[in-house]
Amino acid sequence: MISIYRKSFFDMPKNIIYLDGNSLGPLLKGITEESERVINKEWGEKLIKGWNESHWMDQPVRVGNKLARILKAEDGSIILGETLSLKLYQALGAALDLNNERKVILTDSGNFPSDLYIAKGLIDTLNRNLELRIVKPEEVESSINEDVAVVMLTQVDYRTGRVHDLELITKKSHASGAVMLWDLAHSAGALPVNLEKSNCDFAVGCTYKYLNGGPGAPGFIYVRPDLIKKCSPTIKGWLGHKAPFAFEREFRKAETIDVMRVGTPSVIQMSILEKALDIWNNIEMSDLREKTIELSEIFICEMEKKCPQIKLASPRNSELRGSQVSFFFDDGYAVIQALIDEGVIGDFRAPNIMRFGITPLYINEDDILNAVTCLERILRQDLWKKDKFTKKKAVT
């Protein structure tokens, strides 16, 4: 296996152990120069000519094809734009339209709250007596039946890292006549995903976590190629029109993945992402996954040995766990703040979960061991009880 440790590719602060790539990926070297080039040369010098001369209008599909190679999807099946939440709204609306005789959207209680809000909002908007049926994660497979129109799941639980079997659940959903929609927020750039092989209908995700696209990086949507012409976008945007510059009053949908475009692409942000994706050119996701599991196992073993007062929240079986390891601790927020103060960055999810992203591109075994040593000292000396660590900040 070729080494995938590439910390030298990143422009990271010294003396920091960054275990939060599951929330926001770090800055890659060359990104600052790329953003300056786009701002100064493409926008500054070319002005509006940049749309044609710098091919800005092609970005959403071009970068989508670059991402498709990581997610093993077909060219022309992924498009970038807006946010994950908006792309989920689009995907769910299109999925419901493809199966409009049924009324149930099936999801699980481990799903990210925003996904549930989006589904409930769409239900209210459509006013078709639809039902959002929320079951426990372990009950998903047994709950897929002929009432279900769409199975809408996040593959990796944002709190615990528990992983759904993407291919198995997709197959079961299709067998019952349901449309399958996956949220890959904590999968893209973290787990091996094969969208083409899975045969799933729709997938959405974000690019600012493991893909290192930076804060505000665009969301993405995948539509299985045979469904693209059948899709009716819930949000009909100007650039989803078959001929946007004809400026017609009536909407004629594009017959390509462009149908899922809404508004003007965020050129500068997308240029950053396009450059950031270069780091994946020679990385096999299977190698990344192998190293993630190796480091995670070391982390869990050391934590349970040196910090027995905290309890594992993630699945113990590595095959059922994504690229983060989580622990229960009643005062987890204060402990995380104390860790950050010491240069070990993880994060907290209410009510009592401490999360640590295991990202082998810039984390190695020494980082893992040093992080545990730091946590053990914080717990042993009760350093987390200081007032400055217990007062919650706006972003936790």
HUWO-V157722 format. One record per residue. N is the residue number from 1. PHI is phi in whole degrees, -180 to 180 (999 if undefined). NEAR is the number of other ideal C-beta (glycine too) atoms within 8 Angstrom. Layout:
n/phi/near
N/PHI/NEAR
N/PHI/NEAR
This chain:
n/phi/near
1/999/6
2/-69/6
3/-61/4
4/-108/11
5/-72/9
6/-134/9
7/-60/9
8/-66/4
9/-81/9
10/-106/12
11/-101/8
12/-113/10
13/-61/4
14/-73/4
15/62/4
16/-119/9
17/-105/11
18/-99/11
19/-111/14
20/-135/12
21/-66/15
22/-75/13
23/-107/8
24/-152/8
25/-70/13
26/-79/11
27/-78/10
28/-87/12
29/-63/7
30/94/7
31/-71/13
32/-59/8
33/-66/7
34/-66/11
35/-66/11
36/-66/8
37/-63/9
38/-64/13
39/-66/10
40/-82/9
41/-87/9
42/-81/14
43/-80/12
44/-62/8
45/-93/7
46/-89/11
47/53/7
48/-68/5
49/-64/8
50/-59/12
51/-59/8
52/-94/7
53/-71/8
54/-103/10
55/58/8
56/-62/10
57/-66/7
58/-85/7
59/-53/14
60/-56/14
61/-81/12
62/-61/10
63/-70/13
64/-60/15
65/-67/11
66/-66/10
67/-68/16
68/-59/15
69/-69/8
70/-75/13
71/-95/14
72/50/10
73/-116/10
74/-74/7
75/-58/5
76/80/9
77/-112/14
78/-125/13
79/-133/12
80/-99/15
81/161/15
82/51/8
83/-125/8
84/-57/13
85/-60/9
86/-67/11
87/-66/16
88/-64/14
89/-57/13
90/-62/14
91/-65/14
92/-66/16
93/-62/14
94/-66/14
95/-65/15
96/-64/15
97/-65/10
98/-74/11
99/-135/12
100/-77/8
101/-83/4
102/-103/11
103/-122/8
104/-109/11
105/-103/15
106/-98/13
107/-144/14
108/-125/11
109/-73/7
110/-91/10
111/-69/13
112/-65/9
113/-51/6
114/-59/9
115/-62/13
116/-69/12
117/-61/8
118/-60/12
119/-62/13
120/-65/9
121/-64/9
122/-67/13
123/-58/12
124/-63/7
125/-68/6
126/-72/9
127/53/5
128/-118/7
129/59/5
130/-79/11
131/-126/8
132/-96/10
133/-102/10
134/-108/8
135/-122/11
136/-67/7
137/-53/11
138/-74/4
139/-103/9
140/-59/15
141/-60/8
142/-74/5
143/-95/10
144/-78/13
145/-144/6
146/-78/6
147/-84/6
148/-82/16
149/-85/14
150/-137/15
151/-98/14
152/-119/13
153/-133/13
154/-94/15
155/-63/14
156/-115/16
157/-62/12
158/-66/9
159/-93/10
160/-101/10
161/84/16
162/-59/13
163/-112/13
164/-84/11
165/-79/6
166/-61/12
167/-72/9
168/-65/8
169/-69/15
170/-61/13
171/-62/9
172/-67/10
173/-63/13
174/-64/10
175/-63/6
176/-95/10
177/87/7
178/-93/14
179/-88/13
180/-107/13
181/-128/17
182/-111/14
183/-99/16
184/-106/13
185/-54/13
186/-107/16
187/-113/14
188/-63/16
189/86/10
190/-123/14
191/-123/11
192/-67/7
193/-127/14
194/-127/9
195/-65/14
196/-63/8
197/-65/7
198/-66/10
199/68/8
200/-67/13
201/-83/10
202/-139/16
203/-148/13
204/-135/15
205/-176/13
206/-121/12
207/-127/14
208/-98/12
209/-91/15
210/-66/12
211/-88/16
212/61/13
213/-81/13
214/93/13
215/-60/5
216/87/6
217/-61/12
218/-70/15
219/-82/15
220/-139/17
221/-134/14
222/-111/14
223/-127/14
224/-56/12
225/-52/8
226/-72/5
227/-98/11
228/-58/13
229/-72/5
230/-87/7
231/-72/13
232/-116/8
233/-66/13
234/-66/11
235/-108/10
236/-94/8
237/-96/10
238/-53/7
239/-83/11
240/-89/15
241/-74/14
242/-64/6
243/-139/7
244/-59/7
245/-88/4
246/-84/6
247/53/4
248/-79/8
249/-72/2
250/-94/4
251/-82/7
252/-113/7
253/-73/12
254/-63/10
255/-102/7
256/-120/8
257/-61/13
258/-59/11
259/-58/12
260/-93/14
261/-78/13
262/-119/12
263/-118/9
264/-60/4
265/-67/14
266/-81/9
267/-60/12
268/-65/10
269/-65/12
270/-70/14
271/-66/12
272/-62/14
273/-63/16
274/-58/11
275/-70/11
276/-63/14
277/-70/13
278/-61/6
279/-64/11
280/-87/9
281/-58/5
282/-119/4
283/-113/10
284/-90/6
285/-63/10
286/-67/7
287/-67/11
288/-60/14
289/-63/10
290/-60/9
291/-71/12
292/-59/13
293/-64/9
294/-58/8
295/-68/14
296/-64/13
297/-65/9
298/-63/11
299/-60/14
300/-63/12
301/-60/8
302/-68/11
303/-64/14
304/-71/9
305/-78/7
306/-100/10
307/-131/11
308/-65/6
309/-75/5
310/-102/10
311/-119/6
312/-63/11
313/-102/9
314/-80/13
315/-58/10
316/-74/7
317/-71/6
318/-61/9
319/-71/5
320/-103/7
321/-125/14
322/-81/13
323/-101/14
324/-135/14
325/-123/14
326/-121/15
327/-134/14
328/-86/12
329/-161/11
330/-56/5
331/-107/8
332/-60/13
333/-60/10
334/-64/11
335/-64/15
336/-62/12
337/-63/12
338/-67/13
339/-63/14
340/-59/10
341/-63/8
342/-94/8
343/93/9
344/-112/13
345/-103/11
346/-123/13
347/-147/11
348/-128/11
349/-130/9
350/-60/6
351/-92/3
352/-153/7
353/-113/14
354/-99/14
355/-111/16
356/-136/13
357/-84/12
358/-104/14
359/-121/15
360/-66/12
361/-64/13
362/-139/13
363/-123/13
364/-124/9
365/-63/7
366/-60/6
367/-61/10
368/-62/14
369/-65/10
370/-68/10
371/-65/14
372/-66/13
373/-59/9
374/-65/13
375/-64/14
376/-59/10
377/-68/9
378/-62/13
379/-72/12
380/-65/6
381/-96/6
382/54/6
383/-66/9
384/-69/13
385/-81/7
386/-63/8
387/-56/5
388/-66/7
389/-95/13
390/-89/12
391/-79/6
392/-76/5
393/-90/5
394/-62/2
395/-111/3
396/-102/8
